[in-house]
Amino acid sequence: MALFKCKMCGGNIPGVDGAVFGTCESCGTTSTLPKANDEKIVNLFNRANHFRRLNEFDKALAAYENILNEDNANTEAHWCAVLCRYGIEYVEDPQTHERVPTCHRTQYASILTDTDYIAAIENASDRYTMGLYEAEAKKNKRNSKRHPRNFQPRGAF
Ligand SMILES: [Zn+2]
């Protein structure tokens, strides 16, 4: 059985082989999972997510691109590449304990037109998973509009 790390908090998500979503044991978030039965891909994901949670977006993006080189139809890798490009950190709200996506990078194009986002939606294996991605993307979009001051442009973007 593969053990995935939560995108939001890094907690454990027990993954049934082949499952495309699961629930975190620590924060209770139901999130999309990489469709990976391959131990190598699972390890690449956990490594990439580790960098992303440290806001090392370039290192994380390179790791997700490695996954896409092996499996270009990997929905979750496309989605996580989007998170890196937009520099999205899941910050815990101290009052509600809800994880709120916060953008660290300025992107002028909408997340909904990002090619990796579109690839993620196109490759999503079922309606429920597709809905999880769409809901998360809308949340990110809404949040970036509401907190324009949080943007810290850096790098080549
Ligand atoms: Zn979690």
Boltz pocket constraint, residues with backbone or C-beta under 6 A from the ligand:
constraints:
  - pocket:
      binder: B
      contacts: [[A, 6], [A, 7], [A, 8], [A, 9], [A, 10], [A, 11], [A, 24], [A, 25], [A, 26], [A, 27], [A, 28], [A, 29]]
      max_distance: 6.0
